[in-house]
Amino acid sequence: MKKTLAWAVTFVTAATCTLGAALPAAAAGGTTSTAVTSAASPGSTFDTSRLSPEAKAVADKLLAALPADWKQRREAAAAKYGIHDSQWAGFLDNAINPGDYQCTDTAMRDYSRTLLAGADPGLAIFLSWIGAFDLPTYDALLFGSESKSNTFGYKGEYTNQLTSEGKNLKRFWDIYSDDIQIVPMHGGETFSSPERLTRVLGVLYGVEGEDAKYLAWLFNALVNMDPVLQGGDNPFFTFNAFAYSEEGDPQPMGISDRIVVGDGILQALKAVGLGDVAPRAILAHEFGHHVQYEDKLIDKTTLTGPEASRRVELMADAFGTYYVTHSRGESLNTKRVLDSEKSFYQVGDCSFSSVGHHGTPNQRLAASSWAASVANDAANQGHILPSLKFDELFEAKLPDIVKPDATN
């Protein structure tokens, strides 16, 4: 099995696509330029003459310092570590008919669109193409570790909550989980540390020594050039959470099982009024992916393409909600949890043809509602279903969860 990187939310990358879509207008008409091949669109170029003189000077130095095959190296690193941005990268024929489903915008999406308001769009596009927005993710994935000194949230406000829940999740589910680490992702810390930035760039672009240090300085200079980016602390840089495992991989990289939670997603949940329940739901969802890894549930299906990825994500929603509503889990009030998830789990997407499809907002809420009912309706409230038994119930319920719901 390949290394598995399961993303809970990908607004950073989704917003990057939006920036990329705006590129032709931003880049048109330049007379002199340094061209950058787009990582998202191989045939596109970026005209650095559209940047401010200060940004152009640094951008041109950065391009000159990058290896000639920087794009190929970046793509190779993404494949090597399982980072494929699959929400939009893959498109396959599938049986999902978008006209059969309700799929609308949410408060979370509205919030995500405000994150780069006022930023220089040309600089933001350039940074996305050279991989700057990915650097905190690589830092947490490759070099992060669980530690008593770790903090979660910009002010550490979620540290106790998530640390405690991580321990509870390991006790709750019947899988081997001693090796799962809960790791924070801090964008500002990545960019403010020359050492951290240098080692990440070494992995991403295959540069070493003084060359890597110079690149780190240039990346940092660009990120600090626009105050909207907050030196990497803008939530845009860390607007995600994910689970990673090399379980069953024939060529493991030696990275421990982990759940990474970014400051940006925690800030977003707070911004839309979900700062209490939703962080715990995120962690429980991501731990649900580790249950899938250990129980080998991901490939236990005849579904393919978007239907397969949708099943995986809806199952993780169900595992997560069962835990947070169970009397021996977080024991949270069901109405409180589901009211939260009406917004939180509406990070569900409308990418019906993408192999990274996570399920529509309604489907994600339906999966969570069902899981809460399993916990609340149990005759023995103190009994925790074995994970394989819970999966058996979920598989039987899945066709009902994903049935068409559009009204004509």
Wavefront OBJ file of the C-alpha trace (Angstrom):
o trace
v 0.000 0.000 0.000
v 1.302 3.458 -0.815
v 1.952 6.006 1.871
v -1.393 7.538 2.724
v -1.983 11.199 3.369
v -5.614 11.863 4.222
v -6.589 15.518 4.236
v -9.374 16.732 6.446
v -9.602 20.122 4.802
v -7.755 21.614 1.876
v -8.785 25.222 1.633
v -5.166 26.287 1.299
v -4.785 24.291 -1.841
v -8.265 25.086 -3.084
v -7.542 28.759 -2.736
v -4.249 28.242 -4.537
v -6.208 26.886 -7.466
v -8.364 29.989 -7.413
v -5.231 32.121 -7.565
v -3.919 30.024 -10.422
v -7.128 30.482 -12.350
v -6.623 34.220 -12.126
v -3.086 34.073 -13.465
v -3.642 34.841 -17.164
v -5.119 38.229 -16.327
v -2.366 38.970 -13.843
v 0.441 37.898 -16.151
v -0.734 39.224 -19.490
v 1.071 42.009 -21.266
v 4.543 41.766 -19.745
v 7.438 42.829 -21.931
v 10.369 41.443 -19.920
v 10.011 38.529 -17.537
v 11.435 35.524 -15.839
v 9.128 32.619 -16.654
v 8.105 30.066 -14.080
v 6.434 26.840 -15.088
v 3.265 26.444 -13.044
v 3.258 23.441 -10.729
v -0.495 23.272 -11.262
v -0.529 23.905 -14.994
v 2.649 22.847 -16.849
v 1.929 25.029 -19.867
v 1.600 28.291 -17.919
v 4.267 30.832 -17.063
v 4.565 33.605 -14.524
v 5.783 37.035 -15.516
v 7.793 38.428 -12.601
v 7.667 41.904 -14.141
v 4.110 42.051 -12.826
v 5.471 42.034 -9.269
v 6.567 45.126 -7.393
v 10.194 46.046 -8.122
v 11.225 44.846 -4.667
v 9.401 41.524 -5.000
v 10.622 41.045 -8.575
v 14.235 41.440 -7.521
v 13.896 38.720 -4.871
v 11.754 36.474 -7.077
v 14.298 36.591 -9.896
v 17.102 35.708 -7.483
v 15.010 32.844 -6.166
v 14.380 31.465 -9.639
v 18.045 31.712 -10.490
v 18.971 29.866 -7.286
v 16.482 27.037 -7.733
v 17.683 23.937 -9.591
v 16.735 23.970 -13.271
v 14.461 20.987 -12.686
v 12.861 22.427 -9.532
v 9.356 21.594 -10.690
v 10.210 17.943 -11.306
v 11.939 17.736 -7.927
v 8.924 19.223 -6.213
v 6.595 16.780 -7.927
v 8.891 13.859 -7.058
v 8.875 14.876 -3.400
v 5.078 15.137 -3.438
v 4.809 11.633 -4.884
v 7.451 10.243 -2.531
v 5.696 11.461 0.583
v 2.153 10.995 -0.652
v 1.303 14.670 -0.995
v -0.748 14.806 -4.169
v -3.325 17.546 -3.491
v -5.842 15.047 -4.747
v -8.853 17.259 -4.162
v -8.373 18.637 -7.648
v -5.448 16.804 -9.254
v -7.167 13.667 -10.424
v -10.211 13.371 -12.606
v -11.739 10.057 -13.517
v -14.965 8.926 -15.064
v -17.399 8.136 -12.299
v -20.988 7.332 -11.592
v -21.758 10.371 -9.452
v -24.193 12.717 -11.139
v -23.784 16.266 -9.744
v -27.368 17.088 -10.679
v -28.576 14.538 -8.153
v -27.052 16.240 -5.126
v -27.423 19.449 -3.168
v -24.077 21.172 -2.757
v -23.798 24.751 -1.532
v -21.267 27.169 -0.115
v -20.660 27.288 3.622
v -19.417 29.681 6.277
v -16.048 27.942 6.230
v -15.620 28.488 2.505
v -16.721 32.098 2.832
v -14.143 32.616 5.557
v -11.387 30.934 3.560
v -11.904 33.390 0.717
v -11.097 36.303 3.007
v -7.694 35.081 4.088
v -5.688 36.726 1.315
v -7.900 39.806 1.015
v -5.644 42.786 0.480
v -2.585 40.691 -0.386
v -0.635 41.332 -3.560
v -2.257 38.750 -5.899
v 0.826 38.440 -8.075
v 3.039 37.665 -5.102
v 0.502 35.174 -3.746
v 0.342 33.355 -7.088
v 4.106 33.272 -7.346
v 4.463 31.880 -3.833
v 1.908 29.169 -4.549
v 3.723 28.089 -7.722
v 7.122 27.776 -6.127
v 5.667 25.773 -3.239
v 5.916 28.324 -0.424
v 2.457 27.504 0.899
v 3.445 23.821 1.183
v 6.501 24.377 3.367
v 4.772 24.308 6.789
v 3.060 21.067 5.755
v 6.371 19.437 4.835
v 7.946 20.756 8.022
v 5.276 19.161 10.222
v 5.100 15.956 8.202
v 8.826 15.260 7.913
v 10.280 16.835 11.026
v 7.465 17.393 13.503
v 7.148 15.193 16.567
v 4.964 14.806 19.599
v 6.372 16.682 22.555
v 5.229 18.089 25.881
v 6.431 21.459 24.653
v 4.112 21.442 21.634
v 1.296 23.952 21.437
v -1.864 23.951 19.325
v -3.381 27.210 18.109
v -1.767 30.583 17.579
v -1.840 31.281 21.317
v -1.682 27.675 22.459
v -5.361 27.820 23.351
v -6.133 24.290 22.089
v -3.102 22.571 23.581
v -4.721 20.959 26.614
v -7.868 19.996 24.729
v -6.160 18.253 21.837
v -3.409 16.664 23.919
v -5.962 15.154 26.268
v -8.178 13.963 23.441
v -5.265 12.313 21.685
v -4.695 10.144 24.754
v -8.408 9.361 25.053
v -8.663 8.296 21.412
v -5.863 5.789 21.886
v -7.734 4.254 24.812
v -11.076 4.256 23.011
v -10.336 2.436 19.748
v -9.172 -1.180 19.633
v -6.191 -0.670 17.338
v -2.483 -0.444 17.986
v -1.992 3.309 18.391
v 0.987 3.800 20.705
v 3.032 5.079 17.754
v 0.547 7.732 16.599
v 1.873 11.220 17.268
v -0.255 14.373 17.476
v 1.786 17.146 15.850
v 1.055 20.870 15.452
v 1.697 22.893 12.294
v 2.862 26.484 12.774
v 3.469 28.534 9.626
v 5.219 31.469 11.265
v 7.607 29.178 13.120
v 8.596 27.446 9.898
v 9.451 30.676 8.101
v 11.095 32.382 11.069
v 13.535 29.512 11.625
v 16.373 29.425 9.073
v 17.260 25.919 10.205
v 13.751 24.511 9.732
v 13.232 26.258 6.431
v 16.617 25.096 5.144
v 16.016 21.427 5.907
v 12.534 21.488 4.363
v 13.858 23.057 1.168
v 16.593 20.437 1.128
v 13.935 17.733 0.924
v 11.634 19.549 -1.466
v 14.198 20.784 -3.976
v 17.211 18.575 -3.308
v 19.541 21.456 -2.401
v 22.147 21.367 0.337
v 24.482 23.504 2.398
v 24.840 27.176 1.561
v 22.552 26.815 -1.458
v 19.712 25.663 0.799
v 20.404 28.455 3.291
v 20.301 31.044 0.518
v 17.019 29.683 -0.796
v 15.583 29.772 2.724
v 16.542 33.431 3.041
v 14.865 34.259 -0.277
v 11.659 32.376 0.577
v 11.504 34.098 3.933
v 12.107 37.499 2.353
v 9.193 37.036 -0.058
v 6.788 35.780 2.598
v 7.644 38.752 4.815
v 7.233 41.227 1.964
v 3.443 41.439 2.278
v 1.995 42.154 5.758
v -1.176 40.223 4.896
v 0.881 37.008 4.870
v 1.952 37.668 8.479
v 5.333 36.071 7.968
v 3.689 32.704 7.407
v 1.160 33.042 10.226
v -1.720 33.877 7.900
v -4.139 30.923 8.338
v -3.789 30.286 4.600
v -0.445 28.548 5.242
v -1.797 26.031 7.761
v -5.463 25.718 6.851
v -5.522 21.949 7.022
v -5.273 18.856 9.181
v -4.269 15.397 8.054
v -3.416 11.862 9.073
v -0.325 10.092 7.766
v 0.649 6.446 7.941
v 3.127 4.143 6.258
v 1.214 1.081 7.438
v 1.772 -1.692 4.930
v 4.040 0.392 2.708
v 6.779 -1.777 1.120
v 9.120 1.231 1.015
v 8.554 3.169 4.235
v 10.321 6.488 4.697
v 10.617 6.050 8.447
v 8.039 8.703 9.294
v 5.965 7.776 12.312
v 2.188 7.538 12.185
v 0.878 10.994 12.904
v -1.964 13.466 12.914
v -1.002 17.021 12.020
v -3.264 19.915 12.992
v -2.593 23.386 11.590
v -3.070 26.690 13.368
v -5.004 27.947 10.363
v -7.832 25.439 10.555
v -8.193 25.971 14.298
v -8.408 29.718 13.736
v -10.999 29.193 11.007
v -13.202 27.091 13.258
v -13.056 29.804 15.882
v -13.873 32.468 13.302
v -17.110 30.727 12.281
v -18.158 30.047 15.868
v -17.022 26.418 16.163
v -13.934 26.785 18.293
v -15.149 24.485 21.078
v -16.522 21.271 19.556
v -15.016 21.239 16.060
v -11.302 20.945 17.000
v -12.135 17.735 18.810
v -14.168 16.575 15.821
v -11.160 17.209 13.551
v -8.841 15.137 15.731
v -11.405 12.346 16.048
v -11.922 12.320 12.252
v -8.199 12.059 11.603
v -7.823 9.315 14.185
v -10.592 7.562 12.285
v -8.221 7.414 9.324
v -5.687 5.626 11.502
v -8.361 3.103 12.448
v -8.799 2.565 8.707
v -5.066 2.114 8.205
v -4.647 -0.387 11.035
v -7.800 -2.348 10.117
v -6.906 -2.228 6.405
v -10.308 -0.756 5.547
v -9.283 1.707 2.842
v -8.891 -0.873 0.085
v -11.644 -3.129 1.393
v -14.128 -2.072 -1.273
v -15.094 -2.551 -4.898
v -15.661 1.184 -5.267
v -13.230 3.188 -7.399
v -12.432 6.831 -8.147
v -14.480 9.506 -6.362
v -16.853 6.969 -4.818
v -13.903 5.254 -3.132
v -12.450 8.447 -1.662
v -15.916 9.570 -0.590
v -16.415 6.299 1.293
v -13.103 6.738 3.126
v -13.907 10.275 4.246
v -17.509 9.579 5.255
v -16.301 6.573 7.233
v -13.773 8.759 9.061
v -16.578 11.229 9.820
v -18.588 8.366 11.269
v -15.695 7.027 13.358
v -15.040 10.533 14.658
v -18.625 11.333 15.580
v -19.152 7.966 17.246
v -16.197 8.736 19.497
v -17.104 12.331 20.393
v -20.713 11.439 21.255
v -20.050 8.115 23.013
v -20.330 8.069 26.794
v -16.810 6.650 27.034
v -15.427 9.016 24.408
v -15.833 12.776 24.688
v -19.475 12.308 25.704
v -20.453 15.571 24.032
v -24.067 16.564 23.682
v -25.274 15.186 20.346
v -27.243 18.270 19.350
v -24.232 20.410 20.142
v -21.990 18.175 18.041
v -24.348 17.971 15.067
v -25.151 21.682 15.168
v -21.410 22.225 14.961
v -21.035 19.739 12.152
v -23.708 21.445 10.094
v -20.951 23.914 9.432
v -17.779 22.009 10.202
v -18.521 18.933 8.169
v -19.671 21.129 5.370
v -16.050 21.249 4.399
v -17.543 18.543 2.219
v -16.972 19.384 -1.413
v -18.739 19.454 -4.746
v -15.814 17.992 -6.704
v -17.853 15.053 -7.944
v -15.342 14.004 -10.601
v -12.209 14.309 -8.439
v -10.494 11.259 -6.967
v -10.204 13.364 -3.825
v -13.972 13.839 -3.472
v -14.876 13.847 0.229
v -18.655 13.799 -0.033
v -21.159 16.634 -0.186
v -21.989 18.708 2.893
v -25.275 16.845 3.315
v -23.589 13.459 3.022
v -20.975 14.331 5.622
v -23.666 15.504 8.008
v -25.686 12.351 7.304
v -22.692 10.146 8.136
v -22.179 11.999 11.401
v -25.860 11.930 12.328
v -25.976 8.183 11.766
v -22.857 7.592 13.880
v -24.269 9.668 16.730
v -27.444 7.576 16.644
v -25.386 4.373 16.889
v -23.778 5.681 20.071
v -26.949 7.112 21.588
v -29.319 4.264 20.740
v -27.108 1.485 22.052
v -28.726 -0.642 24.757
v -25.453 -0.742 26.673
v -24.151 2.813 26.770
v -20.860 1.716 28.263
v -20.023 -0.685 25.433
v -17.657 0.435 22.682
v -18.215 -1.321 19.383
v -15.102 -3.005 17.976
v -13.838 -0.958 15.056
v -14.440 -3.751 12.556
v -18.028 -4.164 13.773
v -18.598 -0.419 13.490
v -17.256 -0.538 9.942
v -19.619 -3.396 9.116
v -22.560 -1.252 10.229
v -21.233 1.724 8.295
v -20.817 -0.236 5.051
v -24.427 -1.344 5.293
v -25.582 2.239 5.876
v -23.385 3.882 3.209
v -25.807 3.493 0.252
v -28.440 5.359 2.224
v -25.982 8.099 3.261
v -24.950 8.806 -0.345
v -28.328 8.475 -2.051
v -29.329 11.424 -4.290
v -30.946 14.264 -2.359
v -31.581 17.013 -4.917
v -35.096 18.419 -5.077
v -36.530 19.342 -8.445
l 1 2 3 4 5 6 7 8 9 10 11 12 13 14 15 16 17 18 19 20 21 22 23 24 25 26 27 28 29 30 31 32 33 34 35 36 37 38 39 40 41 42 43 44 45 46 47 48 49 50 51 52 53 54 55 56 57 58 59 60 61 62 63 64 65 66 67 68 69 70 71 72 73 74 75 76 77 78 79 80 81 82 83 84 85 86 87 88 89 90 91 92 93 94 95 96 97 98 99 100 101 102 103 104 105 106 107 108 109 110 111 112 113 114 115 116 117 118 119 120 121 122 123 124 125 126 127 128 129 130 131 132 133 134 135 136 137 138 139 140 141 142 143 144 145 146 147 148 149 150 151 152 153 154 155 156 157 158 159 160 161 162 163 164 165 166 167 168 169 170 171 172 173 174 175 176 177 178 179 180 181 182 183 184 185 186 187 188 189 190 191 192 193 194 195 196 197 198 199 200 201 202 203 204 205 206 207 208 209 210 211 212 213 214 215 216 217 218 219 220 221 222 223 224 225 226 227 228 229 230 231 232 233 234 235 236 237 238 239 240 241 242 243 244 245 246 247 248 249 250 251 252 253 254 255 256 257 258 259 260 261 262 263 264 265 266 267 268 269 270 271 272 273 274 275 276 277 278 279 280 281 282 283 284 285 286 287 288 289 290 291 292 293 294 295 296 297 298 299 300 301 302 303 304 305 306 307 308 309 310 311 312 313 314 315 316 317 318 319 320 321 322 323 324 325 326 327 328 329 330 331 332 333 334 335 336 337 338 339 340 341 342 343 344 345 346 347 348 349 350 351 352 353 354 355 356 357 358 359 360 361 362 363 364 365 366 367 368 369 370 371 372 373 374 375 376 377 378 379 380 381 382 383 384 385 386 387 388 389 390 391 392 393 394 395 396 397 398 399 400 401 402 403 404 405 406 407 408
